């Protein structure tokens, strides 16, 4: 019995040692792989960014000028596909804004540039409220967004005229009345200006 007990104890010690060693190896490999993964993800995003600015959006701008038709949702969906983003719908889920019966603001957080594209796809092509500063980082896609009215550019400053800003919002909303508007964390509170219904995702 003692011999059997010793064998069991020895086996348990070996298993524990093996498990501990394996866990340490996995942690070390994770630490080693993390910088490589971040570098690869950064390079992939830069490649998609250049493709968007130099190929995708210029082609859609030319197409829009020739045909008079703009489809910003198709552009953002294509960018998400290029970034490898996959969306899953739960059973019984419905569109966030199924009918254009009310003006809807989606209050979204963002941690990376990719979130801008993801949010627009999730909301079904809602327009973005954005500062002019974004144009410096994305000049060509910003031009397309301006032409298609999928981004409403404004100059953020103190002492803004609320009446003038409310008129600006009304004018932009009337250009795409069937879609909502996405406001990120940096955007000022605007719901009182135009009586929009609050929606979060």
C-alpha positions in Angstrom: 0.0 0.0 0.0 2.8 2.3 0.9 4.5 1.6 -2.4 1.4 2.3 -4.3 0.8 5.5 -2.4 4.4 6.6 -3.1 3.9 5.9 -6.8 0.7 7.9 -6.8 2.4 10.8 -4.9 5.4 10.6 -7.3 3.1 10.7 -10.3 1.3 13.7 -8.8 4.5 15.5 -8.2 5.7 14.8 -11.8 2.3 16.0 -13.2 2.5 19.1 -11.1 6.0 19.8 -12.2 5.2 19.2 -15.8 2.1 21.5 -15.6 4.1 24.2 -13.9 6.8 24.1 -16.5 4.3 24.0 -19.3 2.5 27.1 -17.9 5.8 28.9 -17.5 6.7 28.1 -21.1 3.4 29.3 -22.4 3.7 32.5 -20.5 7.2 33.1 -21.9 6.0 32.3 -25.4 3.1 34.7 -25.0 5.4 37.5 -23.8 7.7 36.8 -26.8 4.8 36.7 -29.3 3.0 39.8 -28.1 5.4 42.4 -29.6 5.4 40.4 -32.9 1.6 40.3 -33.0 1.4 44.0 -32.3 3.9 44.8 -35.0 2.1 42.6 -37.5 -1.3 44.1 -36.6 0.2 47.6 -37.0 1.7 46.8 -40.4 -1.5 45.2 -41.6 -3.5 48.3 -40.5 -1.1 50.6 -42.2 -1.4 48.6 -45.4 -5.2 48.7 -45.3 -5.0 52.5 -44.5 -2.8 53.2 -47.6 -5.1 51.0 -49.7 -8.1 52.9 -48.5 -6.6 56.3 -49.1 -4.9 55.5 -52.5 -7.1 53.0 -54.1 -10.5 52.3 -52.5 -11.8 55.8 -51.8 -10.4 57.4 -55.0 -12.2 54.7 -57.0 -15.5 55.4 -55.2 -15.1 59.1 -55.6 -14.7 58.8 -59.3 -17.7 56.4 -59.4 -19.8 58.8 -57.4 -18.9 61.8 -59.7 -19.7 59.8 -62.8 -22.9 58.1 -61.6 -24.1 60.4 -58.9 -24.4 57.5 -56.5 -22.6 57.1 -53.2 -22.5 54.0 -50.9 -20.4 54.7 -47.8 -21.7 51.6 -46.1 -20.1 49.4 -48.8 -16.8 51.3 -48.3 -16.7 50.7 -44.6 -17.9 47.1 -44.9 -15.1 46.5 -47.4 -12.5 48.0 -45.0 -13.7 45.8 -42.2 -13.4 42.7 -44.5 -9.9 43.8 -45.4 -9.0 44.1 -41.7 -10.4 40.6 -41.0 -13.3 41.8 -38.9 -16.1 39.3 -38.6 -19.6 40.1 -37.3 -22.0 37.7 -35.7 -25.7 38.2 -35.2 -27.4 36.6 -32.3 -30.6 34.7 -33.0 -33.6 37.0 -32.9 -31.5 40.2 -33.2 -32.9 43.2 -35.1 -31.4 46.2 -36.8 -30.5 49.0 -34.4 -32.5 51.5 -36.3 -35.0 49.6 -38.5 -37.2 52.5 -39.5 -36.5 56.2 -40.1 -39.3 57.3 -37.7 -37.0 59.2 -35.3 -33.6 60.7 -35.2 -31.2 58.3 -33.4 -27.8 59.1 -31.9 -25.5 56.2 -31.2 -23.1 57.0 -28.4 -20.0 54.9 -29.0 -16.7 54.5 -27.4 -13.6 53.8 -29.5 -10.1 52.5 -28.6 -8.6 52.3 -32.1 -9.1 53.7 -35.6 -10.7 50.4 -36.7 -13.7 51.1 -34.3 -14.9 53.9 -36.6 -15.4 51.4 -39.4 -16.9 48.7 -37.2 -19.4 51.1 -35.6 -20.6 52.3 -39.0 -21.2 48.7 -40.1 -22.9 47.7 -36.9 -25.3 50.7 -37.1 -26.2 50.0 -40.7 -24.4 53.0 -42.2 -25.0 55.7 -39.7 -23.2 59.0 -40.2 -20.3 60.2 -38.1 -20.0 63.5 -36.2 -16.3 64.3 -36.5 -13.9 67.2 -36.0 -12.0 68.6 -38.9 -8.8 67.3 -37.3 -9.5 63.8 -38.7 -8.9 65.1 -42.2 -5.2 65.3 -41.5 -5.0 61.6 -40.9 -7.4 60.4 -43.5 -7.6 63.1 -46.3 -9.0 61.0 -49.2 -11.5 59.0 -47.2 -12.6 62.2 -45.5 -13.3 63.8 -48.9 -15.4 60.8 -49.8 -17.2 60.9 -46.4 -17.9 64.6 -47.0 -19.2 64.0 -50.5 -21.5 61.2 -49.4 -22.6 63.0 -46.2 -21.6 60.0 -44.1 -19.4 62.2 -41.9 -20.5 65.6 -40.5 -17.4 67.7 -39.9 -17.4 70.5 -37.4 -15.0 72.8 -35.6 -14.9 72.0 -31.9 -14.5 75.2 -29.9 -15.7 76.8 -26.7 -18.6 79.1 -26.8 -20.2 77.4 -29.8 -23.5 78.9 -31.0 -26.1 76.2 -30.1 -28.7 77.6 -32.5 -26.3 77.6 -35.4 -25.0 74.1 -34.5 -28.6 72.8 -34.3 -29.3 74.2 -37.8 -26.1 72.5 -39.0 -27.3 69.2 -37.5 -30.7 69.5 -39.1 -29.2 70.3 -42.5 -26.9 67.3 -42.4 -29.6 65.0 -41.1 -31.9 65.9 -43.8 -29.3 64.8 -46.4 -29.4 61.2 -45.0 -32.7 61.1 -43.1 -33.0 57.3 -43.1 -29.8 56.8 -41.0 -28.7 57.6 -37.5 -25.7 59.5 -36.3 -22.7 58.2 -34.4 -21.1 60.4 -31.7 -17.9 59.2 -29.9 -16.7 60.2 -26.5 -15.0 63.4 -27.6 -18.2 64.8 -29.1 -20.2 67.4 -27.1 -23.7 66.6 -25.7 -26.0 67.4 -28.5 -29.3 65.6 -27.8 -30.9 68.7 -26.4 -30.2 70.7 -29.5 -32.2 68.7 -31.9 -34.4 66.4 -29.8 -32.8 63.1 -30.9 -33.5 59.8 -29.1 -30.6 58.4 -27.2 -29.4 54.9 -28.2 -26.3 53.1 -27.1 -24.7 49.9 -28.3 
